[in-house]
Amino acid sequence: MDQKKLILPNYLKILAILFLIIAIVFIMVVGRNLLIPLLLAGYISALLTPISDWLETKKFSRTSSSIVALLTGLIGILGLLTFIGFQVASFTRDLDNVGDKLNDYLEDIESFISDKLQIETGLGRGIDKESIIDLLETNSGSIADIIFSTLGSLTTFLLLTVFIFFFLLFRSHLTQFVAMIFHNHDPKEVKAEIKELKKVVQKYIIGVFKVMAILAVVNTAILFGLGIKHAVFFGVFAGILNIIPFLGPFLGAILPTIFAFLTKDSLWYPIGVVISFQIIQLIESNFLTPKIVGSNVNLNAFITFLGLMVGSAIWGIAGMIVIIPTLALLREIFTLDESTKPFALLFGEEEEIEKKKT
């Protein structure tokens, strides 16, 4: 005897989806301190998996290969953070001159207004240099906060390390677990799809790092050419911020532009910084990212922007960093089943829709 399928009314389906979204957001807010390192660990472990796999072909055990891969990743991260820390320290030591230059500008403005309008503004008295230094050092501290925000506290860093190790150690168990969940599908096909998803994550992260490295080198070279001090700091900082779509390049250009304005005698220097960074951004968005990161994301601008807003609102800077690969991963998962392919279409580019029509 055939069993009749239960068909839910459309309004109940909508309510169920809304309830699921609310539940997910609530869990993300409440479990922030656990979920951020867990998600980051998942992406980093996917990046380190090829190292562990290669070591196992050289007769390393799963445990030892996981430890070596983890140490390799940690050395790379700590090396980058140490380099950036030295650059930030060098930058803050030069803030004395910035305060003097700003006061010179204020005196010139005061003289001009007094001569032309016969008005005393009080700008000629300048601004307390210590206040300027404190302000700029605070802003420099915020730069460091952005860099370290994905790690947070020592506890979060330790959690991240432990999670990466366990993801590497038990990656076969996790794959088998997912295959058993989808028991109605061929286990070999499920494992092949999981392997493909790992490749998507790996290619995306590697591609992003390549773009960041290229931008850091190009930005630094441009700033050196313009004679801007601390070109390495500004160039690397702008390259790192490029990980945040839309907002990152803009934020990365602000600091060197202001610094050039305060430390150079001509307005052509800050104008040169703005124009150079704008050209670099156009090349990055129209050539570098499409060619290097390629089809590993293929998210449309609306979903990307909405994801950034949601990620920022829930998890701050860390949310803006992890949301794009997460959405790209979800899009790939949605393509695996006919019932969820409309969501993959919603996430995708307009060009894909046109291709499907033809």
C-alpha positions in Angstrom: 0.0 0.0 0.0 1.5 3.3 -1.1 2.0 5.9 1.6 0.8 9.4 0.8 3.5 12.0 1.1 2.8 14.9 3.6 2.6 18.1 1.6 3.1 21.2 3.7 1.4 24.5 2.8 3.7 27.2 1.4 3.3 29.5 4.4 4.5 26.7 6.7 7.6 26.1 4.5 8.3 29.9 4.7 7.9 29.9 8.5 10.2 26.9 8.8 12.9 28.6 6.7 12.6 31.8 8.7 12.8 29.8 12.0 15.9 28.0 10.7 17.6 31.3 9.7 16.8 32.8 13.1 18.2 29.7 14.9 21.4 29.7 12.8 22.0 33.4 13.5 21.3 32.9 17.2 23.8 30.0 17.4 26.4 32.1 15.5 26.0 35.0 18.0 26.0 32.9 21.1 28.7 30.5 20.0 31.0 33.2 18.5 34.0 32.4 20.6 33.9 28.7 19.6 32.6 28.9 16.0 35.1 31.5 14.7 38.2 29.4 15.5 36.4 26.2 14.5 35.5 27.6 11.0 39.0 29.1 10.6 40.6 25.9 11.6 38.5 24.0 9.0 39.8 26.3 6.2 43.4 26.3 7.4 43.4 22.5 7.8 42.0 22.1 4.3 45.0 24.2 3.1 47.5 22.1 5.1 46.0 18.7 4.1 48.2 18.4 1.0 51.3 18.8 3.2 50.1 16.0 5.5 49.1 13.8 2.5 52.5 14.2 1.0 54.3 13.4 4.3 52.2 10.2 4.5 53.5 9.1 1.1 57.0 9.4 2.7 56.1 6.8 5.4 55.1 9.4 8.1 52.3 8.3 10.4 49.0 10.2 10.4 49.8 11.7 13.8 53.3 12.8 12.9 52.3 14.2 9.5 49.5 16.2 11.1 51.9 17.7 13.7 54.5 18.6 11.0 51.8 20.2 8.8 50.4 22.1 11.8 53.8 23.4 12.8 54.5 24.5 9.2 51.2 26.5 9.2 51.9 28.0 12.6 55.5 29.0 11.6 54.1 30.8 8.5 51.4 32.6 10.5 53.7 33.7 13.3 56.4 34.8 10.9 53.9 37.0 9.0 52.6 38.5 12.3 56.1 39.1 13.6 57.0 40.9 10.3 53.9 43.1 10.5 54.5 43.8 14.2 58.0 45.2 13.4 56.6 47.3 10.6 53.9 48.7 12.9 56.5 49.5 15.6 58.7 51.3 13.0 55.7 53.3 11.8 54.6 54.5 15.3 58.2 55.7 16.1 57.9 58.2 13.2 54.6 59.7 14.4 56.5 62.7 16.1 57.2 64.2 12.7 53.6 63.7 11.6 52.4 65.9 14.5 54.9 68.7 13.6 53.8 68.6 10.0 50.1 68.8 10.9 50.8 71.9 13.1 52.6 73.5 10.2 49.6 73.0 8.0 47.3 74.5 10.6 49.6 77.6 11.0 49.4 78.1 7.2 45.7 77.9 7.2 45.5 80.3 10.1 47.7 82.8 8.3 45.6 82.6 5.1 42.3 83.1 6.9 43.6 86.0 9.0 45.0 87.8 5.9 42.0 87.3 3.7 39.1 87.3 6.1 40.5 89.1 9.2 39.2 86.2 11.3 41.1 84.6 14.2 40.4 80.9 14.2 42.9 79.8 16.8 44.3 77.1 14.4 47.7 78.8 14.6 48.2 77.6 18.1 48.3 74.1 16.6 47.2 70.8 18.1 48.9 69.3 21.1 51.5 66.9 19.6 51.0 64.3 22.2 47.3 64.2 21.4 48.1 63.7 17.7 50.6 60.9 18.5 48.1 59.2 20.9 45.4 59.4 18.2 47.6 58.0 15.4 49.0 55.3 17.7 45.5 54.4 18.6 44.7 54.1 14.9 47.9 52.1 14.4 46.7 49.9 17.2 43.4 49.4 15.4 45.4 48.1 12.4 47.1 45.6 14.6 43.6 44.7 16.0 42.4 44.0 12.5 45.4 41.7 11.9 45.0 39.9 15.2 41.2 39.9 15.4 40.9 36.6 13.6 43.0 35.0 16.4 41.6 37.2 19.3 43.0 36.1 22.7 45.6 33.4 23.6 42.8 31.1 24.4 41.3 31.5 20.9 44.7 30.9 19.4 45.1 27.7 21.4 41.7 26.6 20.4 42.5 27.2 16.7 45.7 25.2 17.0 43.9 22.3 18.6 41.1 22.3 16.1 43.5 22.4 13.1 45.4 19.4 14.6 42.2 17.3 15.1 40.8 18.2 11.7 44.1 17.0 10.1 44.3 13.9 12.3 40.7 12.8 11.9 40.0 13.9 8.3 39.3 10.4 7.1 36.9 9.9 10.0 35.1 13.1 9.1 34.8 12.1 5.4 33.4 8.7 6.4 31.0 10.4 8.7 29.6 12.6 5.9 29.4 9.6 3.6 27.3 7.7 6.2 25.0 10.6 6.6 24.2 10.5 2.8 23.7 6.7 2.9 21.2 6.9 0.1 24.0 8.0 -2.3 26.9 6.0 -3.5 29.7 6.4 -0.9 32.3 6.7 -3.6 30.5 9.6 -5.2 30.0 11.3 -1.8 33.7 11.0 -1.0 34.6 12.3 -4.5 32.3 15.3 -3.9 33.9 16.0 -0.5 37.4 15.8 -2.2 36.2 18.3 -4.8 34.9 20.6 -2.1 38.3 20.5 -0.4 39.9 21.4 -3.7 37.6 24.4 -4.0 38.6 25.7 -0.5 42.3 25.0 -1.2 42.3 26.8 -4.6 40.3 29.7 -3.2 42.6 30.3 -0.2 45.8 29.8 -2.2 44.4 32.1 -4.9 43.6 34.8 -2.3 47.0 34.6 -0.8 48.6 34.9 -4.2 46.6 38.0 -5.0 47.5 39.5 -1.6 51.2 38.8 -2.1 51.1 40.4 -5.6 49.3 43.4 -4.4 51.6 43.8 -1.4 54.7 43.8 -3.7 53.1 46.1 -6.3 51.8 48.5 -3.6 55.2 48.6 -1.9 57.0 49.2 -5.2 54.6 52.1 -6.1 55.0 53.7 -2.7 58.8 53.4 -2.9 58.7 55.0 -6.3 56.7 57.9 -4.9 59.2 58.2 -2.0 56.6 57.5 0.7 58.2 56.4 4.0 57.2 53.0 5.5 56.3 51.8 2.0 56.6 48.2 3.1 54.2 48.6 6.0 51.6 50.5 3.9 52.0 48.1 1.0 51.6 44.9 3.0 48.8 46.4 5.0 46.8 47.3 1.9 47.5 43.8 0.4 46.2 42.1 3.5 43.1 44.2 3.7 42.3 43.1 0.1 40.9 39.9 1.7 37.8 42.0 2.5 35.9 42.6 -0.8 34.8 46.1 -1.7 35.9 47.8 1.6 39.4 46.4 1.9 41.1 48.2 -1.0 39.5 51.5 0.1 40.6 51.1 3.7 44.1 50.1 2.6 44.5 53.3 0.6 43.4 55.7 3.3 46.4 55.5 5.6 49.2 56.0 3.0 47.2 58.8 1.4 46.9 60.7 4.7 50.6 59.9 5.6 51.7 61.3 2.2 49.7 64.4 2.7 51.2 65.1 6.1 54.8 64.2 5.3 55.3 65.6 1.7 55.5 69.2 0.6 53.4 68.7 -2.5 49.8 67.6 -3.0 50.9 65.5 -6.0 52.2 62.8 -3.6 48.8 62.0 -2.0 47.1 62.4 -5.4 49.7 60.0 -6.8 48.9 57.5 -4.1 45.2 57.7 -4.7 45.5 57.3 -8.5 48.1 54.5 -8.2 45.9 52.5 -5.7 42.9 53.0 -7.9 44.7 51.7 -11.0 46.0 48.7 -9.0 42.4 48.0 -7.7 41.0 48.1 -11.3 43.7 45.6 -12.4 43.1 43.4 -9.4 39.3 43.2 -9.7 39.3 42.8 -13.5 42.3 40.7 -14.1 44.2 39.3 -11.1 41.3 37.9 -9.1 39.4 36.4 -12.0 42.5 34.8 -13.4 44.1 33.6 -10.1 41.1 32.8 -7.9 39.1 32.0 -11.0 35.8 30.1 -10.8 36.3 29.0 -7.2 33.9 31.7 -6.0 31.5 32.8 -8.7 29.3 34.7 -6.2 27.3 37.6 -7.6 27.9 41.0 -6.2 24.6 41.2 -4.3 25.2 37.9 -2.4 28.8 39.0 -1.7 27.8 42.4 -0.4 24.9 41.0 1.7 27.2 38.3 3.1 29.8 40.9 4.1 27.1 42.9 5.9 25.8 39.9 7.8 29.3 38.6 8.6 30.3 42.0 9.9 27.2 42.4 12.0 27.6 39.0 13.6 31.3 38.3 13.8 33.0 41.6 13.0 36.2 41.6 10.9 36.5 37.8 11.3 33.1 37.4 9.9 33.9 39.5 6.8 37.0 37.3 6.2 35.4 33.9 6.5 32.0 34.7 4.9 33.1 34.6 1.3 34.7 31.1 1.3 31.8 29.9 3.3 29.3 31.2 0.8 31.4 29.8 -2.1 31.4 26.4 -0.3 27.6 26.5 0.3 27.1 27.3 -3.4 29.1 24.2 -4.4 27.1 22.1 -1.9 23.8 23.4 -3.4 24.8 22.2 -6.8 25.0 18.6 -5.6 21.2 18.1 -5.4 18.4 19.0 -7.7 16.3 20.4 -4.9 18.9 22.9 -3.9 20.2 23.9 -7.3 17.9 27.0 -7.3 19.9 28.3 -4.3 23.1 27.7 -6.2 21.6 29.7 -9.1 20.7 32.5 -6.6 24.2 32.7 -5.3 25.9 32.5 -8.8 26.8 35.1 -11.4 24.4 36.3 -14.1 26.7 34.9 -16.8 26.0 31.4 -15.5 22.3 32.0 -16.0 22.8 33.2 -19.5 24.9 30.1 -20.3 22.2 27.8 -19.0 19.6 29.5 -21.2 21.8 29.0 -24.3 
